[in-house]
Amino acid sequence: MNIEVKITKKPVDYKESIILLEKRANDVFLGKKKELLWILEHNTVYTAGSSASEKDVLNKEIEIIKTNRGGKHTLHSPGQKVIYFVLNLNKRGKNIRKLVRKIEKCIIEVLKEFEIVSIGDNNNIGVWINRKNSKEKIGAIGIKVRKWIAYHGFTINVSNDLKIYNNINPCGIKNLKLTSLKNLGVKNFGNINQVIIDKFLSIF
Protein backbone atom coordinates (compact mmCIF):
# COMPACT_ATOMS: atom_id res chain seq x y z
CA MET A 1 0.00 0.00 0.00
CA ASN A 2 1.10 3.55 -0.73
CA ILE A 3 2.10 5.51 2.40
CA GLU A 4 2.84 9.23 2.26
CA VAL A 5 6.12 10.03 4.04
CA LYS A 6 6.57 13.38 5.73
CA ILE A 7 9.56 14.76 7.67
CA THR A 8 9.30 18.02 9.63
CA LYS A 9 12.66 19.36 10.77
CA LYS A 10 11.55 22.23 13.03
CA PRO A 11 9.85 21.26 16.33
CA VAL A 12 6.09 20.83 15.89
CA ASP A 13 3.57 22.03 18.48
CA TYR A 14 2.09 18.94 20.13
CA LYS A 15 -1.54 20.07 20.07
CA GLU A 16 -1.30 21.12 16.42
CA SER A 17 0.18 17.75 15.46
CA ILE A 18 -2.70 15.90 17.12
CA ILE A 19 -5.28 18.04 15.31
CA LEU A 20 -3.57 17.18 12.02
CA LEU A 21 -3.42 13.47 12.93
CA GLU A 22 -7.12 13.36 13.82
CA LYS A 23 -8.04 14.99 10.51
CA ARG A 24 -5.76 12.67 8.56
CA ALA A 25 -7.23 9.60 10.30
CA ASN A 26 -10.72 10.70 9.25
CA ASP A 27 -9.58 11.40 5.67
CA VAL A 28 -7.94 7.95 5.45
CA PHE A 29 -11.15 6.32 6.70
CA LEU A 30 -13.15 8.19 4.04
CA GLY A 31 -10.63 7.25 1.34
CA LYS A 32 -9.72 10.89 0.70
CA LYS A 33 -6.02 10.58 1.55
CA LYS A 34 -3.22 8.02 1.70
CA GLU A 35 -1.92 6.46 4.89
CA LEU A 36 0.80 8.51 6.58
CA LEU A 37 4.26 8.20 8.13
CA TRP A 38 5.35 11.47 9.78
CA ILE A 39 8.73 11.93 11.50
CA LEU A 40 9.22 14.96 13.72
CA GLU A 41 10.32 16.28 17.10
CA HIS A 42 8.46 18.19 19.80
CA ASN A 43 9.64 20.79 22.24
CA THR A 44 9.42 19.51 25.82
CA VAL A 45 5.87 18.36 26.56
CA TYR A 46 4.37 15.86 29.01
CA THR A 47 1.31 13.95 27.84
CA ALA A 48 -1.18 11.60 29.48
CA GLY A 49 -2.79 8.70 27.63
CA SER A 50 -6.20 7.15 28.23
CA SER A 51 -5.01 4.96 31.13
CA ALA A 52 -2.84 7.59 32.87
CA SER A 53 -3.02 7.99 36.65
CA GLU A 54 -2.44 11.25 38.54
CA LYS A 55 -0.16 9.45 41.00
CA ASP A 56 2.44 9.05 38.24
CA VAL A 57 2.96 12.84 38.09
CA LEU A 58 5.82 13.36 40.55
CA ASN A 59 6.23 17.10 39.95
CA LYS A 60 2.81 18.69 40.32
CA GLU A 61 4.01 21.96 38.77
CA ILE A 62 4.50 20.61 35.26
CA GLU A 63 1.77 20.98 32.64
CA ILE A 64 0.24 17.74 31.42
CA ILE A 65 -1.62 17.54 28.11
CA LYS A 66 -4.33 14.90 28.02
CA THR A 67 -4.55 12.94 24.80
CA ASN A 68 -6.70 10.11 23.44
CA ARG A 69 -3.85 7.72 22.65
CA GLY A 70 -3.50 4.55 24.67
CA GLY A 71 -0.98 4.30 27.48
CA LYS A 72 -0.02 6.41 30.48
CA HIS A 73 2.26 9.42 30.97
CA THR A 74 5.15 10.11 28.66
CA LEU A 75 7.50 12.88 27.64
CA HIS A 76 8.51 14.32 24.28
CA SER A 77 11.54 16.59 24.05
CA PRO A 78 14.22 17.71 21.56
CA GLY A 79 16.48 14.87 20.48
CA GLN A 80 13.70 12.29 20.62
CA LYS A 81 12.31 11.06 17.31
CA VAL A 82 8.52 11.07 17.29
CA ILE A 83 7.09 8.85 14.57
CA TYR A 84 3.40 9.37 13.92
CA PHE A 85 1.44 7.20 11.53
CA VAL A 86 -2.05 6.70 10.20
CA LEU A 87 -2.72 3.12 9.07
CA ASN A 88 -5.95 1.62 7.77
CA LEU A 89 -6.46 -1.69 9.57
CA ASN A 90 -9.63 -2.27 7.55
CA LYS A 91 -7.25 -3.15 4.73
CA ARG A 92 -4.37 -4.51 6.81
CA GLY A 93 -6.20 -6.87 9.16
CA LYS A 94 -8.07 -5.90 12.32
CA ASN A 95 -5.47 -7.10 14.79
CA ILE A 96 -4.12 -4.52 17.24
CA ARG A 97 -1.73 -6.93 18.98
CA LYS A 98 -0.15 -7.75 15.61
CA LEU A 99 0.16 -4.03 14.87
CA VAL A 100 2.00 -3.42 18.15
CA ARG A 101 4.39 -6.31 17.45
CA LYS A 102 5.13 -4.88 13.99
CA ILE A 103 5.90 -1.47 15.49
CA GLU A 104 8.20 -3.07 18.05
CA LYS A 105 9.91 -4.94 15.21
CA CYS A 106 10.36 -1.65 13.33
CA ILE A 107 12.07 0.00 16.32
CA ILE A 108 14.24 -3.08 16.89
CA GLU A 109 15.30 -3.10 13.21
CA VAL A 110 16.11 0.63 13.32
CA LEU A 111 18.31 0.16 16.38
CA LYS A 112 20.02 -2.83 14.77
CA GLU A 113 21.32 -0.46 12.07
CA PHE A 114 23.23 1.31 14.84
CA GLU A 115 24.53 -1.99 16.25
CA ILE A 116 22.17 -1.88 19.23
CA VAL A 117 20.48 -5.11 20.29
CA SER A 118 16.98 -4.50 21.70
CA ILE A 119 13.91 -6.53 22.61
CA GLY A 120 10.17 -6.25 23.05
CA ASP A 121 8.48 -7.12 26.35
CA ASN A 122 5.23 -9.05 26.68
CA ASN A 123 4.44 -7.30 29.98
CA ASN A 124 5.33 -3.73 29.02
CA ILE A 125 4.73 -2.38 25.53
CA GLY A 126 7.80 -0.78 24.00
CA VAL A 127 11.39 -1.62 23.18
CA TRP A 128 14.10 -2.26 25.76
CA ILE A 129 17.85 -2.70 26.11
CA ASN A 130 19.26 -5.40 28.41
CA ARG A 131 22.07 -3.65 30.26
CA LYS A 132 23.94 -4.37 33.48
CA ASN A 133 21.40 -6.91 34.72
CA SER A 134 18.48 -4.53 34.20
CA LYS A 135 16.28 -3.30 31.36
CA GLU A 136 16.33 0.24 30.03
CA LYS A 137 13.61 1.61 27.78
CA ILE A 138 14.57 3.26 24.50
CA GLY A 139 11.34 3.10 22.47
CA ALA A 140 7.74 3.83 23.50
CA ILE A 141 4.46 3.11 21.70
CA GLY A 142 1.06 4.78 22.06
CA ILE A 143 -1.82 4.01 19.70
CA LYS A 144 -5.41 5.09 19.16
CA VAL A 145 -7.71 2.99 16.97
CA ARG A 146 -11.01 4.40 15.75
CA LYS A 147 -13.12 2.81 13.00
CA TRP A 148 -10.09 0.51 12.56
CA ILE A 149 -7.88 3.44 11.62
CA ALA A 150 -4.75 3.26 13.80
CA TYR A 151 -2.87 6.44 14.55
CA HIS A 152 -0.56 8.29 16.96
CA GLY A 153 2.71 6.38 16.97
CA PHE A 154 6.02 5.61 18.63
CA THR A 155 9.19 7.28 19.82
CA ILE A 156 12.89 6.50 19.79
CA ASN A 157 15.22 8.20 22.25
CA VAL A 158 18.16 9.49 20.22
CA SER A 159 19.92 12.35 22.02
CA ASN A 160 17.22 13.75 24.33
CA ASP A 161 17.81 14.81 27.95
CA LEU A 162 16.81 11.77 30.02
CA LYS A 163 16.90 13.65 33.35
CA ILE A 164 13.62 15.46 32.71
CA TYR A 165 11.77 12.13 32.78
CA ASN A 166 12.21 12.39 36.56
CA ASN A 167 9.09 14.58 36.76
CA ILE A 168 6.87 11.56 36.01
CA ASN A 169 6.72 7.80 36.24
CA PRO A 170 7.07 7.18 32.48
CA CYS A 171 4.55 4.62 31.22
CA GLY A 172 3.34 4.30 34.83
CA ILE A 173 6.50 2.43 35.88
CA LYS A 174 8.25 3.54 39.08
CA ASN A 175 12.03 3.89 38.87
CA LEU A 176 11.94 3.16 35.15
CA LYS A 177 15.40 3.28 33.63
CA LEU A 178 15.65 4.97 30.25
CA THR A 179 18.36 5.18 27.66
CA SER A 180 19.06 6.66 24.23
CA LEU A 181 21.32 6.11 21.24
CA LYS A 182 23.65 8.81 22.55
CA ASN A 183 23.63 7.27 26.03
CA LEU A 184 24.61 3.93 24.48
CA GLY A 185 27.62 5.48 22.79
CA VAL A 186 26.24 6.04 19.28
CA LYS A 187 27.87 9.20 17.93
CA ASN A 188 26.63 9.25 14.35
CA PHE A 189 22.87 9.10 13.94
CA GLY A 190 22.42 11.75 11.27
CA ASN A 191 20.79 9.26 8.90
CA ILE A 192 18.20 7.99 11.38
CA ASN A 193 15.21 9.52 9.58
CA GLN A 194 16.00 7.52 6.44
CA VAL A 195 16.60 4.36 8.47
CA ILE A 196 13.18 4.78 10.13
CA ILE A 197 11.50 5.30 6.76
CA ASP A 198 13.18 2.27 5.19
CA LYS A 199 12.36 -0.07 8.08
CA PHE A 200 8.78 1.16 8.48
CA LEU A 201 7.97 0.84 4.79
CA SER A 202 9.55 -2.63 4.61
CA ILE A 203 7.35 -3.82 7.50
CA PHE A 204 4.15 -1.98 6.54
N, C-alpha and C positions, 0 to 999 in steps of 0.2 A: 504494500500500500504506500501511497505517496504522502510523505510527511514534510510539512514546511519546516525549515530550520531557520531559527532566528538567534542572533547573538547581539546583546546590548552591552556595550563596553562601559558606559557611565552607570553609576549606581541608580537603580530604579526604586522609586517610592513603593513601599510594600503594598499599601492600600490600592494604589493605582494598578499595580500588577495583578492584584486579585480581581479587580473590576474587569480588566482585560481578559483574564482567564475565564471568568464566569461567562462573559459574552462569547468568547471563542467556543467554550463548551456547548453553549446553546446553538451556535452556528454550525458546529460539527454535527450535532444531533439532527438539525434540520437539513443537513446536506449542503449548506451554503458555503462552507469552507473546509479546507483540508485539515487533517490532524496536525498537531503542532509539537515541536521541540524547541524550547526557548531557554538559552543559557544566559545567566546574568549574575549580578551581585547586588546586595542590598546594603545600605548603611545600617548601623547597629539597630536592631529591632527585636524585641521579645514577642513571641506569639503563643497563643494558647489554642490547642486543638479541641475537638468535641469531647474528649474524655479527660481534659485537664482539671487538676484539683488546686484550689487556692493554697493548700499547705505546701505545694512545691515552689511557691514564690518565696525565696529566702530574704530578699531585699524588697520590702514593701513600698519603697520609693520609686521603683522603676515602673515605666508604663508598659502595660501588657495589651496587645491587640488580639482580640478574640477573632478566630477564623473558623470556617466550617470544615476544614480538613480533619482527617482522623488524627489520633495521637494526643499527646499532652503538651507540655511547654517545650519550646525550643528557642534557639537564638540564631539570627542571621547577622553577619557582620562582614566588613571588607576582608577579602582574602578567602572567603568561603564561596565555592561555586554553588549557585542555586540553579537547579535544572527543573524547569517546569515543563509539563507535557499535557496534551489533550489527546486521549486515545479513545477510539470508538470500540467498546467491547461488544457491541451488537454484531460487529463484523469480525471480531478477534476471539470470540468465545467468552461467555459470561462466567469467568472464573477469577475472582479477586485474589485468592491465594496464589494462583499461578502467575498473576500479574506481579505481585509482590516478589515472588521468587525470581522473575525475569529482571526486575529492577535491581535486586541484590546482585544477580549475576552480572549486570551491566557495570555496577560499581566495582565489583571484584575484578572484572576484566580491565577496567580503566586503571585500577591500581597496579595490576600485573604489568602494565606497560612501563611502570616506574619501579619495577622490581620489588613491589610490596605484596606480600602474601596476606590475604584477608579472608574472612569467613562470614557466612550468615549465621544467625542464631534462631533456633526454633522458638525460644522463649521471649526474645526481645527483637523486634523488627529492626533491621538496620545491618550495617556491615562493621566488623570488628577486627582488631589486630590482636593476636596473642603475643603478649610481651611481658617478660619478667614474671611469669606465673600469674598474670592477670590479663583481663581483656580491656582494651581501650577502643572506644568508638570513634570511627572516622567518617562514617556515612549514615545519614538519617533519611527516613522515608515517611511521608505523610500524604495520604490520598483521600480524595472525595470522589464518590461514584454517584451519579444522578442520571437516571434514565439509561444506565449502562454506558455513560460517558465518564471515563476516568480522567481526573485532572488533579492539579497541584503537582507534587513531584518529590524530588530528593535532593540531598545536599552532599557535597564532598568537602571536607576541611582541607584546604590547601596551605594557606599561610596566615590564617586568621588568628587573632589574639584569643587564646584558650582561657585566659584568666577571667574574662568577663562572663563565662558560663557560671561562675561561682554565685551569681545572683539568683539562680534557680536550681532546681533538681531537673536537669535535662531529661526529657522523656519519662519523667516521674521516678527516676532512679537516684536514690541517695548515694552520694560519694562516687558518682559515675566518673570514670577516668576517660578523658578524651585525648585524641591525638590528631595530627595533621601530616600532610606530606612533608612540610618544612620541619616539623618536630621529629620526623623519622629520618631526617638527613637528606631528603631530596632537595637539590639545589636548583635544578633546571626543570621547571614545569610550564614553560612558556607555551608549549603546544597542547596544553591539556584540553582546551576547547575542542580542537580537532579530534583528539582521542575520544572524548565523550561522544561527539557526533558519530564517529565511525563505529564505536561499540554499540551505541543505542540503535542506530539504523540496522546493524547486523543482527541484533536480537529482535527488534520490532519491525 
